[in-house]
């Protein structure tokens, strides 16, 4: 694989991951009550814990995007 192909793949992956994150946040903020009712059927969880888990998971997902997509992409742009 040449560096341009890897850059294109990382850009596509970055767009896909940020789209997923935006959809996740949108559903979480716009349909919070429905999402909480759906999850509370399976788990005995308070609203505060539910919110904390989702925000922490979104933060972890965003850190993963930065480390696995943006950092290699910037490194490739700097080198090539």
CORVEN-V209907 format. One record per backbone hydrogen bond with DSSP energy under -0.5 kcal/mol. NH is the residue of the N-H (numbers start at 0). CO is the residue of the C=O. If there is no record, write none. Layout:
# CORVEN-V209907
NH | CO
NH | CO
This chain:
# CORVEN-V209907
4 | 1
5 | 1
6 | 2
7 | 3
8 | 4
9 | 5
10 | 6
11 | 7
12 | 8
13 | 9
14 | 10
15 | 11
16 | 12
17 | 13
18 | 14
19 | 15
20 | 16
21 | 17
22 | 18
23 | 19
24 | 20
25 | 21
26 | 22
27 | 23
28 | 24
29 | 25
30 | 26
34 | 30
35 | 31
36 | 32
37 | 33
38 | 34
39 | 35
40 | 36
41 | 37
41 | 38
42 | 38
44 | 42
49 | 45
50 | 46
51 | 47
52 | 48
53 | 49
54 | 50
55 | 51
56 | 52
57 | 53
58 | 54
59 | 55
60 | 56
61 | 57
62 | 58
63 | 59
64 | 60
65 | 61
66 | 62
67 | 63
68 | 64
69 | 64
70 | 65
72 | 68
73 | 69
74 | 70
75 | 71
76 | 72
77 | 73
78 | 74
79 | 75
